[in-house]
């Protein structure tokens, strides 16, 4: 273990503030083995410090600390300062439970990079919300995030044991992560044409199947206005056994000829018409394929940590660079030797503006393999 005097201090209030800083810095601390101290957490918010609503952040930090046999200080509700001193990353069976509808996908975001640098495969049992607001839906993680991170050499399996919705949670996923020696850089700069659009609209619990059909139909109508030449298949589905509580939602995916994957999604809420949920997801998808980038706005920031760890240069074309992405880059550059540059590209023909995020990766090597 390293002494606290060497801890890298990270300002938890910069840029996006909040969860992104905690996730990226905790994961990188674990992988590179340097102690961190995160200060001024949620400093700009009405209730500073870790709020009870952000229990998943605490659960995620605890999970990382367990994975790397670390010691964690200040990880409690209301805390504005947290320290993590990592030890050796060990494979094993780990369980993390947000005890709320807190997102299992955010738990996976923080734990997955760490588990890659263990000495063998790990099993992560993650409990909470699988389809929650303000976080990727588990379907997005499996259908979009997973195939793209596989390009970096990241291999994991994800089994949805039970879906959990707001406010109860109760969802559970089992994730198996295989370790890597090092990650490979990725280039995604040519989008090609959109070749396929498909998805699923689901209801769970006591909600009527008609809601799923209405979400699907409204989404298809919205996409057709703009994309006329493709068959759009959005299956309405009733979640039977594998759901805890009531929920409805939709995820629509677009694939391109060069293997890029984009998504638009939305969750139903009390008092919101199903049509409106379908339209929201469709518009989100359309917005993410108009710019000609190779990733959507949600994948963008999730790839930064892998670009930073890879051995070699990664280049990814995106639409507008989000604040989440800028925050992840800021933390990655602070904790690793990775160097990022963002170049704006203007296309005369389509008036489209895209950006190339380029990263000279730090080439982190797994010392445990």
C-alpha positions in Angstrom: 0.0 0.0 0.0 1.2 3.5 -0.8 1.4 6.1 1.9 -1.3 8.8 2.1 1.3 11.5 1.5 1.5 10.4 -2.2 -2.3 10.6 -2.7 -3.3 12.5 -5.9 -5.8 15.1 -4.9 -8.9 15.4 -7.2 -11.3 18.3 -7.1 -14.7 16.8 -7.0 -16.4 20.0 -8.0 -14.8 20.6 -11.4 -16.8 20.5 -14.7 -19.6 18.0 -14.4 -18.9 17.4 -10.7 -20.6 14.4 -9.1 -20.6 10.7 -10.2 -18.4 10.8 -13.2 -15.5 12.1 -11.2 -16.0 9.5 -8.5 -16.3 6.6 -11.0 -13.3 7.4 -13.3 -10.9 8.4 -10.5 -11.8 5.4 -8.3 -11.4 2.9 -11.2 -8.1 4.4 -12.3 -6.8 4.6 -8.7 -7.4 0.8 -8.4 -5.7 0.0 -11.8 -2.6 2.2 -11.5 -2.3 1.6 -7.7 -2.1 5.2 -6.6 -4.0 6.6 -3.7 -6.5 9.3 -4.4 -8.3 11.9 -2.3 -11.4 13.4 -3.8 -12.4 16.7 -2.2 -15.4 19.1 -2.6 -17.8 16.4 -3.7 -21.0 17.9 -5.1 -19.8 21.3 -3.8 -22.0 23.2 -6.1 -25.2 21.3 -5.3 -28.1 22.4 -2.9 -27.0 19.7 -0.5 -23.2 19.3 -0.8 -21.6 16.0 -0.2 -22.8 12.5 -1.1 -26.6 12.7 -1.0 -28.8 9.7 0.1 -30.1 9.7 -3.6 -26.5 8.9 -4.6 -26.2 5.7 -2.6 -25.1 3.9 -5.8 -21.9 6.1 -5.8 -21.1 4.8 -2.3 -21.9 1.2 -3.3 -19.7 1.6 -6.4 -16.8 3.0 -4.4 -17.1 0.2 -1.8 -17.1 -2.4 -4.7 -13.9 -0.9 -6.2 -12.3 -0.9 -2.8 -13.2 -4.5 -2.3 -11.9 -5.5 -5.8 -8.5 -3.9 -5.1 -8.3 -4.9 -1.4 -8.1 -1.2 -0.7 -9.0 1.1 2.2 -11.7 3.6 1.8 -12.3 6.6 4.0 -15.2 9.1 4.1 -17.6 7.1 2.0 -20.7 8.0 3.9 -23.8 10.2 3.2 -23.1 13.9 3.5 -19.3 13.4 3.1 -17.5 15.9 0.9 -14.1 14.2 1.0 -13.2 10.6 0.1 -9.9 8.8 0.1 -9.1 5.5 -1.5 -5.8 3.6 -1.0 -5.7 0.6 -3.3 -3.9 -2.7 -2.7 -3.7 -5.7 -5.0 -6.6 -6.3 -7.4 -7.9 -9.9 -6.9 -10.4 -11.9 -8.9 -13.3 -13.3 -6.9 -17.1 -13.2 -6.4 -18.3 -9.8 -5.5 -21.7 -8.5 -4.6 -22.8 -4.9 -4.6 -26.4 -3.9 -3.7 -27.6 -0.3 -3.9 -30.7 -1.3 -1.9 -32.6 1.2 -4.0 -33.4 1.6 -7.6 -29.8 2.9 -8.0 -28.4 1.9 -11.3 -26.5 -1.4 -11.7 -25.1 0.0 -14.9 -23.3 2.7 -13.0 -21.9 0.0 -10.7 -20.7 -1.9 -13.7 -19.1 1.3 -15.1 -16.9 1.7 -12.1 -16.1 -2.0 -11.5 -15.5 -3.3 -15.0 -12.2 -1.5 -15.7 -10.8 -2.7 -12.3 -11.8 -6.3 -12.8 -10.0 -6.3 -16.1 -6.7 -5.9 -14.2 -7.3 -8.8 -11.8 -5.4 -12.2 -11.9 -8.4 -14.3 -13.2 -12.1 -14.0 -14.1 -14.4 -12.3 -11.6 -18.1 -12.6 -10.9 -19.9 -9.4 -10.0 -23.5 -9.7 -8.7 -25.0 -6.3 -9.0 -28.3 -5.4 -7.4 -30.5 -2.3 -7.8 -32.3 -0.7 -10.8 -31.6 -2.2 -14.2 -33.8 0.3 -16.0 -33.4 3.5 -14.1 -33.5 7.3 -14.8 -30.2 9.3 -15.2 -28.2 6.2 -16.1 -27.9 3.8 -19.1 -30.6 1.0 -19.2 -29.1 -2.5 -18.9 -30.3 -3.2 -22.4 -28.1 -0.3 -23.6 -25.1 -1.7 -21.7 -25.5 -5.1 -23.4 -26.5 -4.0 -26.9 -24.4 -0.9 -27.4 -21.6 -0.6 -24.8 -20.6 -4.3 -24.8 -19.9 -4.8 -28.5 -18.0 -1.6 -28.8 -15.7 -2.1 -25.7 -15.0 -5.6 -27.1 -13.0 -3.8 -29.8 -10.6 -2.7 -27.0 -10.2 -6.3 -25.9 -12.7 -6.1 -23.0 -14.7 -9.3 -22.6 -17.6 -9.7 -20.2 -20.9 -11.6 -20.0 -24.0 -10.1 -18.5 -26.9 -12.1 -17.4 -30.1 -10.3 -16.4 -31.5 -12.3 -13.5 -34.2 -9.8 -12.6 -35.2 -6.4 -13.8 -35.7 -3.7 -11.3 -37.4 -0.3 -11.8 -37.9 2.9 -9.9 -38.7 3.3 -7.0 -38.3 -0.3 -5.7 -35.2 -1.6 -7.4 -34.8 -5.3 -6.8 -33.1 -5.9 -10.1 -30.1 -8.2 -10.3 -27.5 -8.9 -13.0 -24.6 -11.3 -12.9 -21.5 -10.1 -14.7 -18.5 -12.2 -15.5 -15.4 -10.3 -16.4 -12.3 -11.8 -18.0 -8.9 -10.2 -17.2 -6.7 -8.7 -19.9 -2.9 -8.3 -20.2 -3.4 -4.9 -21.9 -6.1 -3.1 -23.9 -5.8 -2.5 -27.6 -6.5 1.0 -29.1 -9.5 1.5 -31.2 -10.2 3.6 -34.3 -13.8 4.5 -35.2 -13.7 7.4 -37.6 -15.9 6.3 -40.6 -19.6 5.9 -39.9 -20.8 4.6 -43.2 -24.6 4.3 -43.7 -27.2 3.3 -41.3 -28.2 -0.2 -42.3 -30.5 -1.4 -39.5 -32.9 0.0 -37.0 -34.6 -2.2 -34.4 -35.5 -2.3 -30.7 -37.8 -3.4 -28.0 -40.6 -1.6 -26.1 -41.5 -3.4 -22.8 -44.0 -3.4 -20.0 -43.5 -5.1 -16.7 -45.6 -5.9 -13.7 -49.3 -4.8 -13.8 -48.9 -2.4 -16.7 -51.1 -3.3 -19.8 -49.4 -4.6 -22.9 -51.1 -1.9 -24.9 -48.5 0.6 -23.5 -45.7 -1.4 -25.2 -47.6 -1.4 -28.5 -48.2 2.3 -28.3 -44.6 3.2 -27.5 -43.4 1.0 -30.4 -45.9 2.5 -32.9 -45.2 6.1 -31.9 -41.4 5.5 -32.2 -41.7 3.9 -35.6 -43.9 6.8 -36.9 -41.3 9.3 -35.7 -38.3 7.6 -37.3 -40.2 7.0 -40.6 -40.6 10.8 -41.0 -36.9 11.1 -41.4 -35.7 7.6 -42.5 -37.9 6.2 -45.2 -35.8 3.4 -46.8 -35.3 1.1 -43.8 -37.6 -1.5 -42.3 -37.9 -0.6 -38.6 -38.7 -3.4 -36.2 -39.5 -2.4 -32.6 -40.9 -5.4 -30.8 -43.5 -4.8 -28.0 -42.8 -7.2 -25.1 -44.3 -8.2 -21.8 -41.7 -8.9 -19.1 -43.2 -11.7 -17.1 -41.1 -13.7 -14.6 -37.9 -11.6 -14.6 -39.3 -8.3 -13.3 -39.6 -6.8 -9.9 -42.2 -4.1 -9.7 -43.9 -2.1 -12.5 -42.1 -0.3 -15.3 -42.2 0.4 -19.0 -39.6 1.7 -21.4 -38.1 1.5 -24.9 -34.7 1.1 -26.4 -34.1 1.6 -30.2 -30.8 0.7 -31.8 -29.3 1.8 -35.2 -26.4 0.0 -36.7 -24.1 1.3 -39.5 -22.3 -0.4 -42.3 -19.0 0.0 -40.5 -20.2 -1.5 -37.2 -21.1 1.6 -35.3 -24.0 1.3 -32.9 -26.3 4.1 -31.6 -29.3 4.1 -29.4 -32.2 6.2 -28.2 -34.1 5.2 -25.1 -36.8 6.4 -22.7 -38.6 5.2 -19.5 -42.2 5.5 -18.8 -43.3 7.6 -15.8 -46.6 7.9 -14.0 -48.9 10.2 -16.0 -46.9 10.3 -19.2 -48.6 8.9 -22.3 -46.9 5.9 -23.9 -46.7 7.7 -27.3 -44.7 10.4 -25.7 -42.2 7.9 -24.3 -41.8 6.3 -27.8 -41.4 9.7 -29.5 -38.7 10.7 -26.9 -36.6 7.6 -27.6 -37.0 8.0 -31.4 -36.0 11.6 -31.3 -33.0 10.8 -29.2 -31.9 8.2 -31.7 -32.4 10.5 -34.7 -30.4 13.3 -32.9 -27.5 10.8 -32.4 -27.4 9.6 -36.0 -27.7 13.0 -37.7 -24.2 14.2 -36.8 -22.3 11.4 -38.6 -20.2 10.6 -35.6 -19.4 7.0 -34.8 -20.7 6.9 -31.2 -23.8 8.3 -29.5 -23.6 10.9 -26.7 -23.9 8.3 -24.0 -21.2 6.0 -25.2 -18.7 8.9 -25.6 -17.8 9.4 -22.0 -17.9 5.6 -21.2 -15.1 4.9 -23.7 -12.6 7.5 -22.3 -11.2 5.3 -19.5 -10.5 2.5 -22.0 -8.8 4.9 -24.5 -6.7 6.2 -21.6 -5.6 2.7 -20.6 -5.0 1.2 -24.0 -1.6 0.7 -25.5 -1.4 2.9 -28.5 -3.4 5.6 -30.2 -7.2 5.5 -30.3 -9.3 7.8 -32.5 -13.1 8.2 -32.2 -15.4 10.5 -34.2 -18.2 12.0 -32.2 -20.9 14.6 -32.3 -20.7 17.5 -29.9 -18.3 16.5 -27.0 -20.3 16.3 -23.8 -19.4 17.7 -20.4 -19.3 14.2 -19.0 -16.7 13.3 -21.7 -14.6 16.4 -20.9 -14.8 15.5 -17.2 -13.6 11.9 -17.8 -10.7 13.2 -20.0 -9.7 15.7 -17.3 -9.5 12.9 -14.6 -7.9 10.4 -17.0 -5.1 12.9 -17.8 -4.6 13.7 -14.1 -4.2 10.1 -13.1 -2.5 8.5 -16.1 0.1 9.3 -18.7 -2.7 9.4 -21.4 -2.8 12.5 -23.6 -6.1 13.5 -25.3 -6.7 15.9 -28.2 -10.0 17.0 -29.6 -10.2 18.2 -33.2 -13.2 19.8 -34.8 -14.0 18.6 -38.3 -16.4 20.5 -40.6 -17.9 18.8 -43.6 -18.8 21.3 -46.4 -21.3 18.9 -48.0 -23.6 18.3 -45.0 -22.8 21.3 -42.8 -22.2 18.6 -40.2 -19.8 19.3 -37.4 -18.0 16.3 -35.8 -15.1 16.0 -33.5 -12.2 13.5 -33.4 -11.2 12.5 -29.9 -7.7 11.2 -30.1 -5.8 9.6 -27.3 -2.3 8.4 -26.8 -3.1 5.7 -24.3 -1.0 5.1 -21.2 -0.6 1.3 -22.0 -1.5 0.1 -18.6 -0.2 -3.5 -18.2 -1.9 -6.0 -15.9 0.7 -6.9 -13.2 -1.4 -9.7 -11.9 -1.6 -11.8 -15.0 
